[in-house]
Amino acid sequence: MDTNALGHLITAAEALSTAREVLADLERALAMADDAADITQRYTARLKEP
């Protein structure tokens, strides 16, 4: 066993589960950022149209 940042005991399974949750959150954030970039690019292109 190891301890987390607060000094509480944590098992390897708990650490792995937490890491998976963090990666899933990161994946969702990246997808949202990609969507925002697409929207911005489309909006900017429309502004440049005559």
Summary of the structure (lengths in Angstrom):
residues: 50
radius of gyration: 19.8
end to end distance: 64.6
largest distance: 64.6
contacts: 89
relative contact order: 0.08
helix: 74%
strand: 8%
